[in-house]
Amino acid sequence: MDRISPALGKTLSAARAPIAAFAAMGVLWGTFAAVLPDLKAQLGVDERTLGLLLLATPLAAISAMLAAPMIGAALGRAALPVAAGLMALAFMLPGQVWVPLLFPLAMMCCGASTGLTDVLMNARVSALENARGLHLMNLCHAAYSFGYAGGAMATGAMRGAEWGPAWVMGTCAMLALVMVVLTIEADGRIEGLRKPKDGSAAPLGLIPVFGGVIVLIAFLTENAAENWSALHIEQTLGGSPEQGAMGPAALALTMGFARLAGQGLVARINPFRLLMGGAVLSAIGALGAAMAVTPTMAYAGFIVMGIGSSVIAPTGFSLVGRLAEPQSRARAVARATLLGYCGYFFGPPMLGFLAGTFGLRFAFVFAAAMLLMVLVVAPLMRRAGNAE
């Protein structure tokens, strides 16, 4: 134990700022997923309309991600704290909205601030990994999962006590703001966000494209499942609000513990095999959730899905940072983040549309089919890495 503790302390100390940013983001999106049934009722819309209202979120996020390298370079070491602070404040807004036409504006604020934070925190982790020779990506994504689970479970308790969406989202946003303080670093500048003006930068190539597609698939299915699992349990399976909140919480908690385990596995197992094995296992879990007839069966499906999905996105990001040229690493990770988080944001509205048209069970079958696409993309990324 004495041998492990110093190494763990070194890892946690090195990654303190991005860990706090990941955890804050997890709390905010976990809260949003678990309070979504109440937001739906507050707005008075069905699943399909709610999915359409959520489409504003990815549009704002993608715009912010495109501007993130420029903004991050301009803000210097304050970039991550400023972005994470704006994100926490933005999540106070959706609970205040009762008119459907205003809801997309609130979600655009959430999407833009999340997109900016995501690019910056993933680029910061990749820089720390390669500068210090540490595996940090799984640990940071585990912090997101634990934050997500905590936000979902706290929201379930507040909903059970009949708190409205405004109080629920405001409370969790304040908690996230406290975490943002921990993102402040003396040397937190993220180098390499801007392309050198002298033309010395190496081309990014296909590695961030394939890596981004893998992350896109992971986040499309993961975030869609987290956002719609509460509705699936409450409306399809007749569960209570507390049982509904446990759907995203079970998925996120499983992913958190599995990512902690993956922190050690990633150094021992071929990362491409880890990607493909995780995708198959996650697809099996998604099919289990689709065929569930009780909340307990759905939880089992989400747990299996969480174990499989836990390694896909962190391993994809880590591979992009490892295979990219050092002087282009931050831009490569930013490119992969932009592609990947299209899935993060488009997943919930896409599954909302499918759920409104074909039912929530079909939406989870679609998620399983998307996960199996990793079996095609991962070998392509490996070949691109060997060629470059």
C-alpha positions as CSV (number, residue, x, y, z in Angstrom):
1,M,0.0,0.0,0.0
2,D,2.9,2.3,0.8
3,R,4.2,1.8,-2.7
4,I,0.8,2.6,-4.3
5,S,-0.1,5.7,-2.4
6,P,2.8,8.0,-3.5
7,A,2.1,7.0,-7.2
8,L,-1.6,7.6,-6.8
9,G,-0.9,10.9,-5.0
10,K,1.4,12.0,-7.8
11,T,-1.2,11.1,-10.4
12,L,-4.1,12.9,-8.6
13,S,-1.9,16.0,-8.0
14,A,-0.8,16.1,-11.7
15,A,-4.4,15.9,-12.9
16,R,-6.2,17.9,-10.2
17,A,-7.5,20.7,-12.5
18,P,-8.9,18.5,-15.4
19,I,-10.3,16.0,-12.8
20,A,-12.2,18.8,-11.2
21,A,-13.5,20.0,-14.6
22,F,-14.6,16.5,-15.6
23,A,-16.3,16.0,-12.3
24,A,-18.2,19.3,-12.5
25,M,-19.4,18.5,-16.0
26,G,-20.5,15.1,-14.8
27,V,-22.6,16.6,-12.0
28,L,-24.3,19.0,-14.4
29,W,-25.2,16.5,-17.1
30,G,-26.1,13.9,-14.5
31,T,-28.5,16.4,-13.0
32,F,-29.9,17.3,-16.4
33,A,-30.5,13.6,-17.3
34,A,-32.3,12.8,-14.1
35,V,-34.4,15.9,-14.1
36,L,-35.4,15.5,-17.7
37,P,-38.8,13.9,-17.0
38,D,-39.7,17.0,-14.9
39,L,-38.4,19.4,-17.5
40,K,-40.5,17.6,-20.2
41,A,-43.6,17.9,-18.0
42,Q,-42.8,21.6,-17.2
43,L,-42.5,22.3,-20.9
44,G,-45.6,20.2,-21.8
45,V,-44.1,18.4,-24.8
46,D,-43.7,14.8,-25.9
47,E,-40.4,12.9,-26.5
48,R,-40.2,13.8,-30.2
49,T,-40.7,17.6,-29.5
50,L,-38.2,17.4,-26.7
51,G,-35.7,15.8,-28.9
52,L,-36.1,18.6,-31.5
53,L,-35.8,21.3,-28.8
54,L,-32.5,19.7,-27.7
55,L,-31.1,20.1,-31.2
56,A,-30.0,23.6,-30.4
57,T,-27.5,22.2,-27.9
58,P,-25.1,20.6,-30.4
59,L,-25.2,23.5,-32.8
60,A,-24.0,25.8,-30.0
61,A,-21.5,23.2,-28.8
62,I,-19.9,22.7,-32.2
63,S,-19.6,26.5,-32.7
64,A,-17.8,26.8,-29.4
65,M,-15.5,23.9,-30.1
66,L,-14.4,25.4,-33.4
67,A,-13.5,28.6,-31.5
68,A,-12.0,26.8,-28.5
69,P,-8.4,26.7,-29.7
70,M,-8.5,30.5,-30.3
71,I,-10.3,31.2,-27.0
72,G,-8.0,28.9,-25.0
73,A,-4.8,30.5,-26.4
74,A,-6.2,34.0,-25.7
75,L,-7.1,33.2,-22.1
76,G,-3.9,31.4,-21.3
77,R,-3.8,29.6,-17.9
78,A,-7.3,31.0,-17.1
79,A,-8.9,29.2,-20.0
80,L,-10.1,26.0,-18.2
81,P,-11.4,27.8,-15.0
82,V,-13.3,30.4,-17.1
83,A,-14.8,27.8,-19.4
84,A,-15.9,25.5,-16.5
85,G,-17.3,28.5,-14.6
86,L,-19.4,29.6,-17.5
87,M,-20.7,26.0,-17.9
88,A,-21.8,25.8,-14.2
89,L,-23.7,29.1,-14.5
90,A,-25.3,28.0,-17.8
91,F,-26.9,25.0,-16.2
92,M,-29.0,27.1,-13.9
93,L,-31.0,28.3,-17.0
94,P,-33.0,25.2,-18.2
95,G,-34.9,24.8,-15.0
96,Q,-36.1,28.4,-15.2
97,V,-37.8,27.9,-18.5
98,W,-41.5,27.1,-18.9
99,V,-42.0,28.1,-22.5
100,P,-40.8,25.6,-25.1
101,L,-39.6,28.3,-27.5
102,L,-37.2,29.6,-24.9
103,F,-35.8,26.2,-23.9
104,P,-33.4,26.0,-26.9
105,L,-31.8,29.3,-25.9
106,A,-31.1,27.9,-22.4
107,M,-29.7,24.7,-23.9
108,M,-27.5,26.7,-26.3
109,C,-25.8,28.3,-23.3
110,C,-25.3,24.8,-21.8
111,G,-24.0,23.4,-25.1
112,A,-21.6,26.2,-25.9
113,S,-20.0,26.3,-22.5
114,T,-19.7,22.5,-22.4
115,G,-18.2,22.3,-25.8
116,L,-15.6,24.9,-24.9
117,T,-14.8,23.2,-21.6
118,D,-14.5,19.8,-23.3
119,V,-11.9,20.8,-25.8
120,L,-9.8,22.5,-23.2
121,M,-9.9,19.8,-20.5
122,N,-9.1,17.0,-23.0
123,A,-6.3,18.9,-24.5
124,R,-4.9,19.6,-21.0
125,V,-5.1,15.9,-20.0
126,S,-3.3,14.9,-23.2
127,A,-0.6,17.4,-22.6
128,L,-0.1,16.2,-19.0
129,E,-0.1,12.6,-20.1
130,N,2.7,13.1,-22.6
131,A,4.7,15.6,-20.5
132,R,4.8,13.5,-17.4
133,G,4.5,9.9,-18.8
134,L,1.3,9.2,-16.9
135,H,-2.0,7.5,-17.9
136,L,-4.6,10.1,-16.9
137,M,-7.4,9.9,-19.5
138,N,-9.3,7.0,-17.9
139,L,-8.9,8.6,-14.4
140,C,-10.3,11.9,-15.6
141,H,-13.2,10.3,-17.5
142,A,-13.9,8.3,-14.3
143,A,-14.3,11.6,-12.5
144,Y,-16.9,12.6,-15.0
145,S,-18.8,9.3,-14.5
146,F,-18.7,9.6,-10.7
147,G,-19.8,13.2,-10.9
148,Y,-22.6,12.2,-13.3
149,A,-23.8,9.5,-10.9
150,G,-23.7,11.8,-7.9
151,G,-25.7,14.5,-9.8
152,A,-28.2,11.9,-10.9
153,M,-28.7,10.4,-7.4
154,A,-28.9,13.8,-5.7
155,T,-31.5,14.8,-8.3
156,G,-33.5,11.6,-7.7
157,A,-33.6,12.5,-3.9
158,M,-34.6,16.1,-4.6
159,R,-37.3,15.0,-7.1
160,G,-38.6,12.6,-4.5
161,A,-38.8,15.5,-2.1
162,E,-40.9,17.3,-4.7
163,W,-38.2,19.9,-5.6
164,G,-38.9,21.7,-8.9
165,P,-36.4,21.7,-11.8
166,A,-35.3,25.3,-11.0
167,W,-34.2,24.3,-7.4
168,V,-32.7,21.0,-8.5
169,M,-30.6,22.5,-11.3
170,G,-29.6,25.6,-9.4
171,T,-28.4,23.5,-6.4
172,C,-26.2,21.2,-8.5
173,A,-24.9,24.2,-10.5
174,M,-23.7,25.7,-7.3
175,L,-22.0,22.5,-6.4
176,A,-20.2,22.5,-9.8
177,L,-19.1,26.1,-9.2
178,V,-17.3,24.9,-6.0
179,M,-15.5,22.3,-8.0
180,V,-14.4,24.9,-10.6
181,V,-12.2,26.5,-8.0
182,L,-10.0,23.4,-8.2
183,T,-9.3,23.9,-11.9
184,I,-7.1,27.0,-11.2
185,E,-3.5,26.2,-11.9
186,A,-0.3,28.3,-11.8
187,D,0.9,26.6,-15.0
188,G,-2.4,25.7,-16.6
189,R,-1.6,27.1,-20.1
190,I,-2.4,24.6,-22.9
191,E,0.4,24.8,-25.5
192,G,-0.1,24.0,-29.2
193,L,-3.8,25.1,-29.5
194,R,-2.9,27.5,-32.3
195,K,-1.4,26.4,-35.6
196,P,2.1,27.9,-35.9
197,K,2.2,30.9,-38.3
198,D,5.6,29.8,-39.8
199,G,4.0,26.7,-41.4
200,S,6.1,24.3,-39.3
201,A,3.2,22.3,-38.0
202,A,2.8,18.8,-39.3
203,P,-0.5,17.9,-40.9
204,L,-3.0,16.3,-38.6
205,G,-3.8,13.4,-41.0
206,L,-6.4,10.7,-40.4
207,I,-5.6,9.8,-36.8
208,P,-7.8,12.5,-35.2
209,V,-10.6,11.7,-37.7
210,F,-10.7,8.0,-36.9
211,G,-10.2,8.7,-33.2
212,G,-13.0,11.3,-33.3
213,V,-15.4,8.8,-35.0
214,I,-14.7,6.3,-32.2
215,V,-15.3,8.9,-29.5
216,L,-18.4,10.0,-31.4
217,I,-19.9,6.5,-31.4
218,A,-19.0,6.1,-27.7
219,F,-20.5,9.5,-26.6
220,L,-23.6,9.2,-28.9
221,T,-24.6,5.9,-27.3
222,E,-23.4,6.8,-23.8
223,N,-24.9,10.2,-23.4
224,A,-28.1,9.2,-25.2
225,A,-28.5,6.2,-22.9
226,E,-27.8,8.4,-19.8
227,N,-30.3,11.1,-20.9
228,W,-33.1,8.7,-21.9
229,S,-32.7,5.9,-19.4
230,A,-34.8,7.7,-16.8
231,L,-37.7,8.1,-19.2
232,H,-37.3,4.5,-20.3
233,I,-37.6,3.2,-16.7
234,E,-40.4,5.6,-15.7
235,Q,-42.6,5.5,-18.9
236,T,-41.8,2.2,-20.6
237,L,-41.3,0.1,-17.4
238,G,-43.6,2.1,-15.0
239,G,-40.9,3.0,-12.5
240,S,-41.0,5.7,-9.9
241,P,-39.0,9.0,-10.1
242,E,-36.4,7.6,-7.7
243,Q,-36.1,4.4,-9.8
244,G,-35.9,6.5,-13.0
245,A,-33.0,8.5,-11.5
246,M,-31.1,5.3,-10.7
247,G,-31.0,4.4,-14.5
248,P,-28.4,7.1,-15.4
249,A,-26.8,6.7,-12.0
250,A,-26.3,2.9,-12.4
251,L,-24.7,3.5,-15.9
252,A,-22.5,6.3,-14.7
253,L,-21.3,4.6,-11.5
254,T,-20.4,1.4,-13.4
255,M,-18.5,3.5,-15.9
256,G,-16.7,5.3,-13.2
257,F,-15.4,2.1,-11.4
258,A,-14.7,0.5,-14.8
259,R,-12.6,3.5,-15.9
260,L,-10.6,3.3,-12.6
261,A,-9.9,-0.4,-13.5
262,G,-9.1,0.7,-17.1
263,Q,-6.5,3.1,-15.7
264,G,-4.4,0.0,-15.0
265,L,-5.6,-2.2,-17.9
266,V,-4.6,0.4,-20.5
267,A,-0.9,-0.2,-19.8
268,R,-1.2,-4.0,-20.1
269,I,-3.8,-4.6,-22.9
270,N,-3.5,-3.6,-26.6
271,P,-5.6,-0.5,-26.7
272,F,-7.2,-1.4,-30.0
273,R,-8.4,-4.8,-28.6
274,L,-9.7,-2.9,-25.6
275,L,-11.7,-0.6,-27.8
276,M,-13.3,-3.5,-29.8
277,G,-14.0,-5.7,-26.7
278,G,-15.6,-2.7,-24.9
279,A,-17.8,-2.0,-27.9
280,V,-19.1,-5.6,-28.1
281,L,-19.9,-5.7,-24.4
282,S,-21.6,-2.3,-24.4
283,A,-23.8,-3.4,-27.4
284,I,-24.9,-6.5,-25.4
285,G,-25.8,-4.2,-22.5
286,A,-27.8,-1.9,-24.7
287,L,-29.8,-4.8,-26.1
288,G,-30.4,-6.0,-22.6
289,A,-31.8,-2.6,-21.6
290,A,-34.0,-2.6,-24.8
291,M,-35.5,-6.0,-23.9
292,A,-36.0,-5.3,-20.2
293,V,-39.5,-5.7,-18.7
294,T,-38.7,-4.4,-15.2
295,P,-36.5,-1.6,-13.8
296,T,-34.1,-4.2,-12.3
297,M,-33.6,-5.8,-15.7
298,A,-32.9,-2.4,-17.2
299,Y,-30.4,-1.6,-14.5
300,A,-28.5,-4.9,-15.4
301,G,-28.4,-3.8,-19.0
302,F,-27.1,-0.4,-18.2
303,I,-24.4,-1.9,-15.9
304,V,-23.1,-4.1,-18.7
305,M,-23.4,-1.3,-21.1
306,G,-21.4,0.9,-18.7
307,I,-18.6,-1.6,-18.3
308,G,-18.1,-1.8,-22.0
309,S,-18.5,1.8,-22.9
310,S,-16.2,3.0,-20.1
311,V,-13.0,2.3,-22.0
312,I,-14.0,3.5,-25.5
313,A,-13.8,7.3,-25.3
314,P,-10.8,7.6,-22.9
315,T,-8.8,5.1,-25.0
316,G,-9.8,6.8,-28.2
317,F,-8.6,10.2,-26.9
318,S,-5.4,8.7,-25.5
319,L,-4.5,7.1,-28.8
320,V,-5.0,10.3,-30.7
321,G,-2.6,12.1,-28.3
322,R,-0.1,9.2,-28.4
323,L,-0.1,8.8,-32.2
324,A,-0.2,12.5,-33.2
325,E,3.0,14.5,-33.8
326,P,4.1,16.3,-30.6
327,Q,3.8,19.8,-32.1
328,S,0.3,19.0,-33.4
329,R,-1.0,17.0,-30.4
330,A,-3.3,19.7,-28.9
331,R,-4.8,20.5,-32.2
332,A,-5.3,16.7,-33.0
333,V,-7.0,16.2,-29.7
334,A,-9.2,19.3,-30.3
335,R,-10.1,17.9,-33.7
336,A,-11.0,14.5,-32.3
337,T,-13.0,16.2,-29.5
338,L,-15.0,18.2,-32.0
339,L,-15.9,15.1,-34.0
340,G,-16.5,13.0,-30.9
341,Y,-18.7,15.5,-29.1
342,C,-21.0,15.7,-32.1
343,G,-22.1,12.3,-30.8
344,Y,-22.3,13.6,-27.3
345,F,-24.8,16.3,-28.3
346,F,-26.6,14.7,-31.2
347,G,-27.1,11.4,-29.4
348,P,-29.9,12.6,-27.1
349,P,-32.0,14.4,-29.7
350,M,-31.4,11.5,-32.2
351,L,-32.6,8.9,-29.7
352,G,-35.5,11.2,-28.7
353,F,-36.7,11.3,-32.3
354,L,-36.3,7.5,-32.6
355,A,-38.1,7.0,-29.3
356,G,-41.0,9.3,-30.3
357,T,-41.3,7.5,-33.7
358,F,-40.6,3.9,-32.9
359,G,-40.4,3.7,-29.0
360,L,-37.6,3.8,-26.5
361,R,-36.8,0.1,-26.9
362,F,-35.9,0.6,-30.6
363,A,-33.7,3.6,-29.6
364,F,-31.5,1.3,-27.5
365,V,-31.4,-1.3,-30.3
366,F,-30.1,1.5,-32.5
367,A,-27.5,2.4,-29.9
368,A,-26.2,-1.3,-29.9
369,A,-25.9,-1.2,-33.7
370,M,-23.8,2.0,-33.5
371,L,-21.5,0.6,-30.9
372,L,-20.6,-2.3,-33.3
373,M,-19.3,0.2,-35.8
374,V,-16.2,0.5,-33.6
375,L,-15.2,-2.9,-34.9
376,V,-14.8,-1.3,-38.3
377,V,-13.2,2.0,-37.3
378,A,-10.6,0.8,-34.8
379,P,-8.6,-1.3,-37.3
380,L,-8.6,1.7,-39.7
381,M,-7.1,3.9,-37.0
382,R,-4.5,1.3,-36.2
383,R,-3.5,1.2,-39.9
384,A,-3.3,5.0,-40.1
385,G,-1.1,5.1,-37.0
386,N,1.3,2.5,-38.5
387,A,1.4,4.4,-41.8
388,E,2.2,7.7,-40.2
